[in-house]
Amino acid sequence: MRQVILDTETTGLEWRKGNRVVEIGCVELLERRPTGRTFHTYLHPDREFEPGAQEVTGLTLEFLADKPRFPEIVDEFLAFIDGAQLVIHNAAFDVGFLDAELARLDGYGKLLDRCTVEDTLLLARERFPGQRNSLDALCKRLDVDNSQRQLHGALLDAQILMEVYLALTSGQGEIGFGGEQADAKGATTVVAMPVGDASLRPRVRIDDEEAQAHAARLDVLQKKAGRCLWRELEAG
């Protein structure tokens, strides 16, 4: 599965009041592994920031004065996310803003015409009901380092959200017979291994150090999730 972790920064909290996107940051995952591909742009908003929004992002109209407008980057942006599952924290906010930007143009439709969306805020509320589930709160709860997050920035927040999402869904991964290869440009390609006679499949032996690292990883999963399916299967 190809996923794109996405975050935006805006001139204010409400797209219905004419607020605009000023920054987009995206990080690509393939089979839950970062490929190294990102998309990042600042945008000229053609309007002032609402009170408080500028302090949150640290961006100014002076800094954005020579940046492209959304119509100038829309094709490149949509090509990057097309067909992916978007992973967004509080997805209604970002999707609303991006759909409003697309609505100003002819023939581009909406994000959900091109992508599916996974909302990490909803995932967090299911896993941690009744608790604070902001990105910063989740970083603290899931031991994700966000020490560089002094201000909100779309690409940095997308990279942090990637770590949060992987920790939040660490029990959902499937064990398969696949691998990764990197091409000359550094892009990651998933390579499937043929599944035939089980007796012909490669047998993997691990040393004591690897076994200890595996056990430590299971301890972390059990602590975070409250259970470890792998150990339950071994015990059964």
C-alpha positions in Angstrom: 0.0 0.0 0.0 1.2 3.5 -0.8 0.5 6.1 1.9 1.2 9.8 2.1 1.4 11.5 5.4 0.1 15.0 4.9 0.0 18.3 6.8 -0.9 21.8 6.0 -0.4 25.3 7.5 -3.0 28.0 6.9 -3.7 31.7 7.5 -6.5 30.8 10.0 -8.8 28.2 11.3 -11.7 28.4 8.9 -11.6 27.9 5.2 -15.2 29.1 5.0 -14.0 32.5 6.1 -11.6 32.7 3.1 -8.5 31.5 4.9 -5.9 29.9 2.6 -3.2 27.2 2.7 0.3 28.6 3.1 2.3 25.4 3.4 1.9 21.7 2.4 4.2 18.9 3.6 4.0 15.3 2.5 6.0 12.1 3.3 5.6 8.9 1.3 5.3 5.4 2.8 5.3 2.2 0.8 4.2 -0.9 2.8 4.6 1.2 6.0 8.2 2.1 5.2 9.4 5.6 4.2 10.7 5.8 0.7 12.6 9.0 1.1 10.2 10.9 -1.3 8.6 14.1 0.1 6.6 16.9 -1.3 7.0 20.4 0.3 6.0 23.9 -0.7 5.2 27.2 0.7 2.4 29.2 -0.9 1.5 32.8 -1.3 -2.0 33.2 0.2 -3.2 36.5 -1.3 -4.6 37.5 2.0 -3.5 38.4 5.6 -3.1 36.0 8.4 -5.8 35.9 11.1 -4.6 37.0 14.6 -2.6 34.2 16.2 -2.1 32.1 13.1 1.2 33.8 12.2 2.6 33.1 15.7 1.8 29.4 15.4 3.6 28.9 12.1 6.3 31.6 12.3 5.5 32.5 8.6 5.1 36.0 7.4 3.7 37.6 4.3 7.1 39.0 3.6 8.6 35.5 3.6 5.7 34.2 1.4 5.9 37.2 -1.1 7.9 35.3 -3.7 6.4 31.9 -3.2 4.1 30.2 -5.8 0.3 30.3 -5.6 -1.7 27.1 -5.3 -2.6 26.9 -9.1 1.1 26.9 -9.9 1.8 23.7 -7.8 -1.5 21.9 -8.0 -0.6 19.5 -10.7 2.7 18.5 -9.0 0.9 18.1 -5.7 -1.9 16.0 -7.1 0.5 13.8 -9.0 2.4 13.1 -5.7 -0.8 12.1 -3.7 -2.8 10.5 -6.5 -4.1 7.0 -5.7 -2.5 7.0 -2.2 -4.1 6.7 1.2 -3.6 10.0 2.9 -2.8 9.9 6.6 -3.8 13.1 8.3 -4.2 14.3 11.9 -7.6 15.9 12.2 -8.3 15.2 8.5 -11.4 17.3 8.2 -9.3 20.4 8.7 -6.7 19.8 6.0 -9.1 18.1 3.6 -11.5 21.1 4.0 -8.8 23.6 3.2 -7.4 21.7 0.2 -10.8 21.0 -1.2 -11.5 24.8 -0.9 -8.3 25.5 -2.9 -9.3 22.9 -5.6 -12.8 24.4 -5.8 -11.2 27.7 -6.9 -10.0 25.9 -10.0 -11.9 24.3 -12.8 -11.9 20.5 -13.3 -9.9 19.3 -10.3 -12.7 17.9 -8.2 -12.0 16.9 -4.5 -9.3 15.0 -2.7 -11.5 12.0 -2.1 -11.9 11.7 -5.9 -8.3 10.7 -5.9 -7.4 9.3 -2.5 -8.7 7.6 0.6 -8.1 9.2 4.0 -7.0 7.8 7.4 -7.5 10.2 10.3 -5.0 9.6 13.1 -7.0 11.7 15.4 -9.9 9.2 15.2 -7.5 6.3 15.5 -6.1 7.9 18.7 -9.5 8.6 20.2 -10.4 4.9 19.7 -7.2 3.8 21.3 -7.0 6.4 24.1 -10.6 7.4 24.8 -11.0 10.4 27.1 -7.4 11.5 26.8 -5.7 14.4 25.0 -4.9 13.3 21.5 -3.1 16.3 20.0 0.0 15.5 18.0 2.2 16.7 20.9 0.3 14.6 23.4 0.6 11.5 21.2 4.4 12.1 20.8 4.8 12.1 24.6 2.5 9.0 25.0 4.1 7.0 22.2 7.8 8.1 22.9 8.1 10.0 19.6 10.8 12.7 19.6 9.3 16.1 18.8 12.0 18.2 20.4 12.5 20.1 17.1 8.8 21.2 16.9 9.1 24.7 18.3 6.7 26.0 15.6 4.2 24.3 13.4 5.7 23.4 10.1 4.0 21.2 7.5 6.9 19.0 6.5 8.3 18.6 10.0 4.8 17.9 11.3 4.2 15.3 8.6 7.5 13.6 9.5 6.5 13.5 13.2 3.0 12.3 12.3 4.6 9.5 10.3 6.4 8.3 13.5 3.2 8.7 15.5 1.1 6.8 13.0 3.6 3.9 12.8 3.7 3.7 16.6 -0.1 4.0 16.9 -0.7 1.2 14.4 2.3 -1.0 15.2 0.1 -4.0 15.9 -1.6 -3.8 12.5 1.3 -4.7 10.2 1.1 -8.0 8.3 4.0 -10.4 8.0 4.6 -11.1 4.3 7.2 -12.5 2.0 8.2 -9.2 0.5 11.3 -7.1 0.4 12.5 -3.7 -0.8 15.0 -2.7 -3.4 16.2 0.8 -4.0 16.7 2.0 -7.6 19.5 4.3 -8.8 17.4 7.3 -7.8 16.8 6.1 -4.3 13.1 5.3 -4.8 11.9 2.2 -3.0 10.2 -0.6 -4.9 8.4 -3.5 -3.2 9.6 -6.8 -4.5 7.3 -9.8 -3.9 8.8 -13.2 -3.3 7.0 -16.1 -5.0 5.0 -18.3 -2.6 5.1 -21.9 -3.6 5.9 -25.1 -1.8 6.4 -24.2 1.9 9.4 -26.6 2.0 11.2 -24.5 -0.5 10.8 -21.3 1.4 14.1 -19.9 2.9 14.7 -20.6 6.6 15.9 -17.7 8.6 18.2 -18.4 11.6 18.9 -15.6 14.1 21.7 -15.2 16.6 21.4 -14.5 20.3 21.8 -10.7 19.8 19.0 -10.6 17.3 16.8 -12.8 19.5 17.3 -10.3 22.4 16.5 -7.4 20.2 13.3 -9.1 19.0 12.3 -9.8 22.6 12.9 -6.2 23.6 10.8 -5.0 20.6 8.0 -7.3 21.8 8.3 -5.8 25.3 7.8 -2.3 23.8 4.7 -3.4 21.8 3.2 -5.1 24.8 3.7 -2.0 27.0 2.2 0.3 24.4 -0.7 -1.9 23.3 -1.4 -3.7 26.5 -1.0 -7.1 24.8 1.3 -8.8 22.3 -0.4 -11.1 19.8 3.0 -12.7 18.8 3.5 -13.9 22.4 0.0 -15.1 22.7 0.4 -17.2 19.5 3.7 -18.6 20.8 2.1 -19.4 24.2 -0.9 -21.1 22.4 
